[in-house]
Amino acid sequence: MRPLFGGLFIKIMVKYTAAFATLGCRTNQYETDALAEKMKSAGFIVRSFSEKADVYVINTCSVTAEADRKSRQFIRRAKSTNPDAIVIVMGCYSQLNPDQVKELGADYVCGNRNKMSACEYALNALSGKEKRRAQVLDLKNAPYENCGLVGIEKNAERAFLKIADGCDNECTYCIIRKARGPVVSRAPEEIKKEAEVFAQNGYKEIVLTGTEIASYGRENRRYTLKDAISAVCSADGIERVRIGSIEPSVLREDFIEYLASEEKFMPSFHLSLQSGSASVLARMKRKYNPEMVLKSVKKIRSLMPDAGFSADIIVGFPDETDKEFEDTCRLAKEIGLYHAHIFPYSDRKGTEASLMNGKVPAEVKNRRLSILSEICKESAEEQFKFFIDNRIPLSVLFEEKKNGMWLGHAQNMFDVEYDSSEDLSGQTLILLAKEYRNGVVTAASLGGI
């Protein structure tokens, strides 16, 4: 285990405790993990958020009104658990609402590009050198915040590696661009170096994450997403590489051909789809249409027949008609989704969509969500059946044993269980799908069925 932060070791050793809560995306979780690692190096003992601690850190989300509510709830919970504790709030909700966060009782309020400063603040506040304050940076010219080389303690086989922050899209429904600022990207050599630290800590698989990884390198045109993937694939000790949620517009033919040629790349694609209707996508100001998505999916399947597709989808966008919703249902079937995160549209103050007319009633949104959920469930069953009937091999990296079965993820992110008396933790086996239930594939050895 080698926790490194910009090449510096923090030598101050204290006997304080800290608890962390993370809301929202994988990027937030990555940043929380990095800060927790830094604070452990400074001597803090990490406790559960439900326990009494000297410092509480809440990494907030603001993607929906519900996320805002939960962020406020966690701040109040920390104050209730230990009124004398130092409460530090960071993330998208605090970036957008610093005054509200301070009124809720936070001692230190930061946003999205100065999260690592929380460690120094906590140490100074506990020693009486710091007073309650807010420090939220203007994101327009804020640089990428280097979390350091994150030597996270090994508790799984898969690690998330942040390659960029911010977003340059102008989607009409989303507030995250204001909360995260414009795109800033890490250099490929820095990404590779962190991947190798993960490998040294026993991780076999890396997932590239960020606010909007399709925009990686666009701020200076020096890099592309291909450069980031190549950097991790070239890292010693890393066996498998994935990309996180991806906007379909980046899945061009040449990029798909590159992915198919990269031996370490795992063919799982979580599409930031949002809708299958061309007119709805236009109102959302997305950069693609259903025909482009389907063309990319067909190209991927032609080169990577074992690929798996999942998606984020919004139902009930303003003025969404029955016909537009049917277009989404049709595209979900044509893609062959094995999983989908489906969200009913909700207004976010400060977005274009919140000012649009034609708001869809809640009962209609809920009905559409139910219909689409059932369609995606049927699509998943078809995908699992396709793998079983065609005896397509699954390359499974096993992570843990639960209820007597080893659990892992296949190359296409199928959840897989396998019965074995051997210790399979961290091992990769080539297996065949035998049956499925509740979204989990039961696998057998190649000669077992």
N, C-alpha and C positions, 0 to 999 in steps of 0.2 A: 504494500500500500504506500503510494507516494503522493500525498496531496501537495500540489504546487500552485502557487498563485503569483504569476508574473515573475517566477524565479525566486520569490521571497518566501521565507518561512516566518510566520508570526511567532515571536518568542515569549510574548506575554502569557503567562499561565494563570488562570483564575479558577474559581470554584463555583461559577454561576451556572444556572440552568436556562435552557431556551427551548421553546416549542414553536412549531411551524404549521401553518395551514395554507394550502394552495387551492385556489379556485381557478377553473378555466382550462386553458390549453396546455399542450405538452411543453411549449416554450416556457410558460410560467413554472411548470414543474422542474424543468432543467435549471432555471435560474434559482428556484428555491433550494434545489439540491446543492448548487454551487455555493450559495450563501451559507447553508448549513455546514458544508464541508469547511468553509473558511472559519466559521465560528467554532467548530470543533477543534480546528488547529489552534485557535486562540484560547482553548481551554474550556469552552462551554460544554456542558453535558446536555445532550438532546433528550427531551421528554415528549410524551404524547401531549397533544393540544388540550386534552381534557384534564391534564394534571396541572398542579400548581407549579409555576415556573417564574424565574426572575424576569425573563424577556419573552414576549410573544411577538411573532412575526406573521403578518397576514399578507399574502401575495394575492391581490384581488383581481377580479374579472369584471368586465362591463359589456360583454357581448349582448346581453339581454337585460331587461328590467329585473328579471328574476336573479340574474347574476349580481346586479347591484344590491338587491335585497339581502342576498346571502353574504355579500361582503360586509354590509353593515351589521348583520347578525353576528358574524365572527368577531368583529371589533368589540361589540357589546359583551359577547361571551368571554373574551379575554379579560375585560375589565371586571366582569362578575366573578370569574374564577380567582383572580388575585388583584384586588384594587391597587396594590402597591407596585405591581409589575410595570416594567417599561413596555409599552405597546408600540410596535413599529408597523406601519402600513405602507405597502408599495403596490405597484401594478397599475392596471388600466383604470380601475375605479378611482384610485387616489390621484392618478395623473389628470383625470378629467374633473374631479371634485375635491381638490385638496382642502378647501375651507370646511366642507361638510365633514370630511374625515377628521379634521382637527377638532371640530365641535363634538364629534362622537367620543372624544377622549384620547385620541392617538397622541403619543409623545413625540414621535418622529414620523413625518409624512414625506415619502419620496415617490417618484413615479416609475418610469420604465427604463431610464438610462443611467440611473445612479443607485441601483439596488445594493451593490456591494459595499456602499458607504455605511450600510446599516450596522455592520460589525463594529466599525470604529465608533459609531455613535453609541451603540449599546455599551461598549466598554467605558467610554467617557461618562455616559449618563449614570451608570452604576457606581462610578467613583465620584460622582458629584461635579464633574467638569462640564457637563452639557445640560442645557435647559431645553424645555419643550419647544420644538420648532418644526417648520415645514421647509422642505427643499425640493421643489419640483422643477425640473429643468425644462426650458423651452426646447422642444424637440426639433425645431426647424433646422438647426445647425448642430445638434448634439451628435457626437461621434458614437460609434459602436462601443458599448460597455464591455470591456474584456473581463469575463468572469474568472479568468485564469485557466490553467490546465486542470480540469476537474478530475482528481483521482478519487472518484466516489467509491465508498465501500461496496464491495460486491454483494448484492443480494438477488441477482438475477443474471441471466445470460445476455440480455439485450439492453443496450444503453441508448439514450437519446443525446444527440450532439447538435447543438445550435449553430447554424451556419450564417444566419443573417437576422436582422431585426427590421421592423418597420414594413410598410406597404405603400406601393405607388398606385394601387387601384383606386377607382372612384365609385365603388359600388353604392347605389343609392340607399341601401338598407343598412349599411354597416358604419359603426362608430369607431372601429378599431384603428383606422388610419389616423384619426385625431389622437387616439390614445397611445399609439406606438410610434408615430412619426414616419418620415420617409425612409426608404430602404437604405440600410447600411450593411455591408457584407464583410465577412472575415476572409482573409487571404487563404488560398488553398493549402499553403505550407503550414499555416497555423492549425487548420482543420485536421490535416494529416497528423500533426504532432499530438493533438489531443486524442485522436483515435488510437494512437499507439499507447498513450497512457491508459486508456480504457483496456486495451489488449493486455497490458502489463498487470492490470488488476483482475484479469480472468474473463473479461467479456469477449464473446465470440461474434456478436452481431451489433451493428450500429444502425440507428434510424436517424436520418438527417431531418432536422426540424427547424422551424423559424416561423415568423408571423405569416410570411407568404413566400415560400422558397422558390416559386416560379420566377420571382423577381430578383433572385440572387445575381449580384454583379451588375445590375442595370444602372446603378448610380454613377458608375465610372466607365462602364463598357469594357472593363479589363477582364472580367471573368463571366462564365456562364455556369448554369447548374451542372453541366457536364464536367466542368473543372472540379467542382466540389465533390461530385461522386467519384471521379477518378482519383482524387486525393485520398479519400477514405479507402477505396479499393486497393490502393498501393501501400496502405499501412500494414506493417508487419504484425501478424497475429490476428488480424480481423478476418473472419471467414465469410461473413454475410453482411450485405449492405442493402438498406431499404431507404426509400424516400417517404416522407410524411405526406400529409394532405397536399394535393397538387391541383392547380388550376388547369383544366383541360387544354387551354390554348398553347401550353408549352409542349404538349405531346405531338410534336411535328414528326414527320417521317424519318428525317435524319437522326433525331434524338432517340426515337424508338429503336432504330437500327443499332445505335450505339449501345443502348441498354441491353438489347438482346445479345450483343457481342461480349458484354462484360460478365465474366464468369462468376464473380462474387455477387452480382446484383440479383436480388430476390424479386420475382415478378408479382408484387402486390401493389395495387394502385387504388389509393383512396382519393376519389375524385371530388373536388370542391364544385359539385355540379349545380346545386341550388334549384334548377328547374330544367324540364325537358321541353319547354315551350319557347320558340324563337321570339315571340312577342314579349313574353315575360322576361326573358334574358335581356332583351333590349331595354326594357324599363328598369331592369336592375343595373344596366350599364356593364354587363359582363362582356368579355372579349371573344366569345365563341358562340356558335349556334349548335343545335342538335345534330346537324349533318356533320359538322367538324368533329364532334364528340364521337359519333358512331364510326366515322372513318378511322379515327385514331384507335378505337377499341378493336376494330376489325384488323387493323395492321398489327396491333399488339398480339392478338390471338393467332395471327398467321405465323408470327415469329416466336411467340412464347405461348404455346397451347395450354400450358399449365398455369397461366396467369389468373389471378383473382381480382375482382373489382368490388369495391365498396364505395359509398358516396354520402355526402351531406346534401340534403334536399330541404327546401323551404316550401311549405304549402300555405295557400291563402295570401299570397302577395297582393297588394292593392290592385283591384280590378281583375283578379284572376278569374276567368270564366270556367265553366264546366269543360269546354273544349280545350282550353289551355291546360287544365289539370289532367285531362285525358292524354294530352301529348306527353306530359311528364310520366304518367303510368306506362305509356307505350315505350318510351325511351328506357325506363328502368328495366322493362322486360327484355328489350333488345340488347342492352348492355350485358345482362345476366348478372345482376348484383347478388352477392352472397350475404351482404350486410348493408344497412343504411341507417344513418342518423337522420331522422325526419323531425323537423321543427315547425310548429305553427308560427307564421309571421307575427312579430310584435313590433310596434313602433319604438324607435330609438330617437329620443329628442336630439335635434341637431342634424338629422339625416334628411335627404331629399324625400325619401319614401314616406317619412312621417307626415309630410305635407300633402301627399297625394290623396286624391279622392277615391271613392270606390272601395272603402275598407270592407273586407270580407267578414261576415258575422262569425263569432266564436264557434257556434254550433256547426257551421259549414267547414271551418278549418279543422275542427276535431273529427268530423266525418271523413274528410279527405285524408287526414292523417291515418285514420283507421283503415281506409281502403288501400292506401299506398303501402302501409305496413304489411297487410295481408299479401299484396302482390309481391313485395320483396321477400316475404317468407316463402312463397311458392317458388320464386326465382332461385332462392338459396337451395331449396330442395332439389331443383333441377340441376344446379351446379354440382352438388354433392353426388347426385345420381350419375352425372356424366363422368365423374372421376371413378366411381365404383364400376360402372359398366365398361369403361374403356381401360380399366386397370392402369391408370396414369400414376406413376410413382410420386410419392410425397417425400420430400426431404425435410425431416422434422428435427428441429433443435429442441431438446428437452430441458425443462426449467425446474420442475418440482414434482413431487409425488403427493397425491391427495386421494384419500379414500381408496388406497391400494392401487391406484393407476398413475402412471407417469403422464404428465401433461406438458405439451409443447406446441410450437407453431410450425406449420409447414411453410414452404417457400412462398405460397400465395396467401399466407396469414390465416389459413384454416386452423381453428382450434382442434388439436388432436390429442386423443388419449390412447395409451398403449399399456398392455399388461406385461410386466417383466419383473423378475426378482432381482435383476442386476441394478446397480447404481448407474442411472442414465443421465444424471445431472451434468449438463454441459456437453453431452454427446449428441451427435447428429446421426440419425439412422434413415435409410431409404426403406420406406414401407408402402403398403397399399391400403387404400380406403376399403373398409369392410362394411361398415354401416354408419348411420348418423342418427342423432336424435338431439333435439333442442340446440341445433347449431354446432354440435360437437361431433367430430368424426372419430369413430373407433377404428384404429389401424391394426393391421396384421403384418407379419413378416412376408417377404416376397414369396416364400414357399408355403405360407400358411393358409392361402385361399386359392 
